[in-house]
Amino acid sequence: MSKQIDPRGPRFGAAITTVVVAAALVTLPNTAAYVLLGFQLVAHALGAFVGLSAQPYGILYRKLVQPRLGKPTDLEDEAPPKFAQLVGFLFAAAALIALALDQTAAAQIIVALHLAASFLNAAFNFCLGCQMYLIGKRIISN
């Protein structure tokens, strides 16, 4: 059985990601955007490659927010949100590569897509990366 997590944690993380990525978008192509996207890249990398327990926003959630909310009524499989972290990592990496190649317009589009995906999760509890994971799992199992 896979690890089960509090589903409120990834949504909290998506809210922070939304703020960080929005700040990167409005500061493009300045140095601040590189720093913000670099930080977000590391946060996503930790979530995707080490595990959600290492993701900085998840740590904040577990230490500061979850104790005030109490135990969750339901748990969810860690795999879809972990895959969503990989998708976020790819968005941040692609944006940084575009910036390094002096392709500001491409970086703006990539960051805007990243922002849209994180906002969907934060505001509407619709995790695009999670849905991609579930669709891929269905395709592979058929």
NORPE-V354651 format. One record per backbone hydrogen bond with DSSP energy under -1.0 kcal/mol. CO is the residue of the C=O (numbers start at 1). NH is the residue of the N-H. E is the energy in kcal/mol with one decimal. If there is no record, write none. Layout:
((CO,NH,E) (CO,NH,E))
This chain:
((3,78,-2.4) (5,76,-2.4) (6,9,-1.5) (8,12,-2.2) (9,13,-2.5) (10,14,-2.2) (11,15,-1.6) (12,16,-1.8) (13,17,-2.8) (14,18,-2.4) (15,19,-1.6) (16,20,-2.6) (17,21,-3.1) (18,22,-2.3) (19,23,-2.2) (20,24,-2.0) (21,25,-2.4) (22,26,-2.1) (23,27,-1.2) (27,30,-2.7) (30,33,-1.1) (30,34,-1.1) (31,35,-2.3) (32,36,-2.8) (33,37,-2.8) (34,38,-2.5) (35,39,-2.6) (36,40,-2.5) (37,41,-2.5) (38,42,-2.1) (39,43,-2.5) (40,44,-2.8) (41,45,-2.6) (42,46,-2.6) (43,47,-1.9) (44,48,-2.8) (45,49,-3.1) (46,50,-1.5) (46,51,-2.4) (51,54,-1.9) (55,59,-2.1) (56,60,-2.3) (57,61,-2.4) (58,62,-2.7) (59,63,-2.5) (60,64,-2.9) (61,65,-1.2) (61,66,-3.1) (65,68,-1.4) (65,69,-1.2) (66,70,-2.1) (76,5,-3.1) (78,82,-2.2) (79,83,-2.4) (80,84,-2.3) (81,85,-1.7) (82,86,-1.3) (83,87,-2.1) (84,88,-2.5) (85,89,-2.5) (86,90,-2.3) (87,91,-2.2) (88,92,-2.7) (89,93,-2.8) (90,94,-2.6) (91,95,-2.4) (92,96,-2.3) (93,97,-2.5) (94,98,-2.6) (95,99,-2.3) (96,100,-2.5) (97,101,-1.7) (98,103,-3.2) (99,102,-1.9) (103,107,-2.3) (104,108,-2.6) (105,109,-2.1) (106,110,-2.5) (107,111,-2.9) (108,112,-2.3) (109,113,-2.2) (110,114,-2.3) (111,115,-2.8) (112,116,-2.4) (113,117,-2.3) (114,118,-2.4) (115,119,-2.7) (116,120,-2.3) (117,121,-1.5) (118,122,-2.6) (119,123,-3.1) (120,124,-1.7) (120,126,-1.8) (121,125,-1.4) (127,131,-2.2) (128,132,-2.3) (129,133,-2.1) (130,134,-2.4) (131,135,-2.5) (132,136,-2.6) (133,137,-2.5) (134,138,-2.1) (135,139,-2.4) (136,140,-2.4) (137,141,-2.1))
